Amino acid sequence: MDWILNLLTQPSFAHTLILFGLVIATGISLGKLKIFGVSLGVTWVLFVGLAFSLAGVVVENEVREFLKDFGLVLFVYTLGLQVGPGFFASLNRNALSNNVLAALIVSLGLTLTLLFYCTTTFAIGELSGVMSGAVTNTPGLAAAQTTLSNIHGDTADNATVTLAYAVAYPFGVFGIILAMVFLKRIFRVDIIKETELQNKLQNLRENRVISKHLQLDNHQLIGKPLSQIFEIIKTPIVVSRMFHHGEIITPTPKTILAQGDVLLIVAPKTTFDQLHVLIGVESAINLKTALDSNLISQHFVVTNKAITHRRLGDITELHQHDFTFTRLNRAGTQLVPNGNIVLQLGDTIKVVGTPEGLEQATKIVGDSIKRLEVPDLAPIFIGIVLGLLVGSIPLQIPSIPVPVKIGLAGGPLLIALLLSRFGNQIYLNNYTTHSANLMLRELGICFFLTSVGLGSGAQLAKAFTGTTGFYWIGMGLAITLLPLLITGWVAKKFFKKNFFEIMGLLAGASTDPPALAFALKIAGNDTPSATYATVYPLTMILRIVGAQLLILFFS
């Protein structure tokens, strides 16, 4: 039995992997526990690693460092693939105000951190750890540690950065929730009245894709091809069904409009003001439920790679009389199909047509879910390689004596963001199912947190021997609360945001799912989720870049 004892006590490759497994399994299990309805989730893995290290557990350092770096790259890259589409979408005009407010929260946090740096004796590395913990942002911690290592090499004291993060993190989670409670009292929010206001605002802002039956009353269009309507209305629209000469058809742009035609049009809600003026009033006829119609509708998933790199307008086999694409759902966003759209793997398309037409559409689109269940790993690792190359490029910045690199956190993140948006155009498909992406991401963050925990816990007691740990807590609470309270007040007074939007903004700007869960419970609707999703991608990037800039300019 000596071999078992040696395996569990003597540092080796197998011993290190066993300890990693124990730390991760224990941390994940504890992450399911809730305190006052709030869970710290995967961050428990870090705390368990710290506890093991504090108890005197020693692992093989080379293996631990490899798993830390590999876990960081895996986590940051898959995170970039996930938030990339949302990041570029969040830069549009409708989401601009929310992202400006989120950037204000990040900026205020950085300003407070610099203020503490100028008025205390703490190093910028420690304070970057405090800041990352205060805003519950693990990628920021990783970015700070990587940048410190790039500048100072092996002499960088990353253990202290980790401890500062670990001490500030729990108070950061509850501090975000506390900020929401404070703002609710400050604004004297009545949830019922706020819900009514939200419903009114939703009706004013909403521009979702809808369908209507319009009767052709404009005699100027009679005898003209259907394409005439498309030329006048600049916004993409789809005519999915048409009552034409006594029968229900799926029209083509060449279909000649006639007296008595009824068109079922799919378009953004605000476009129907123009359509009513151009075509006519809404018809009482429902072409969807007409008994004499042989048209049916069905949803297909794009799994045929052959059609994913071309414009819809250039795919001749899709220009059929027997079916029409009416809606396209991509990453939770509904689009109106048009000739300029380039299909991506995983897109869901609603098709209307005859049974024969739908059978033909199936062959063209693919609709084989099994193809998507097996991830194509080659493009993912090509992206990781490109990210590591970009992260290793030495950059010469004025006032910094040595060249700096954006490192393991910055390079893969940047490449993942670009490939998630433009990879399809260069024939590099990075599509993975949500579950596959989540699996890789969680595995990466668990490796990283276990590594930093096992490498830092031995110094945990020192943090509270004097007053250092308590200073970290106090500064962390200030970095958590003040930016949220100030920005929440600005959002209400100057941007006229309702309380539900503000809660989603605060949770998203702190990249904190437990705070979002709390906000959803108070709101009783999904409004906080929408705002959270809008600001999360940009905030995540700003947190990572902000932590790196602190180290680069003040280390």
Secondary structure, 3 states (H helix, E strand, C coil): CHHHHHHHHCCCHHHHHHHHHHHHHHHHHHCCCCECCECCHHHHHHHHHHHHHHCCCCCCHHHHHHHHHHHHHHHHHHHHHHHHHHHHHCCCHHHHHHHHHHHHHHHHHHHHHHHHHHHCCCCHHHHHHHHHHHCCCHHHHHHHHHHHHHHHHHHCCHHHHHHHHHHHHHHHHHHHHHHHHHHHHHCCCCHHHHHHHHHHHHHHHCCCEEEEEEECCCCCCCCCECHHHHHHCCCCCEEEEEEECCEEECCCCCCECCCCCEEEEEEEHHHHHHHHHHCCCECCCCCCCCCCCCCEEEEEEECCHHHCCCEHHHCHHHCCCCEEEEEEEECCEEECCCCCCECCCCCEEEEEECHHHHHHHHHHHECCHHHHHCCCHHHHHHHHHHHHHHHCCCECCCCCCCCECCHHHHHHHHHHHHHHHHHHHHCCCCCCCHHHHHHHHHHHHHHHHHHHHHHHHHHHHHHHHCCHHHHHHHHHHHHHHHHHHHHHHHHHHCCCCCHHHHHHHHHHHCCCHHHHHHHHHHHCCCHHHHHHHHHHHHHHHHHHHHHHHHHHHHC
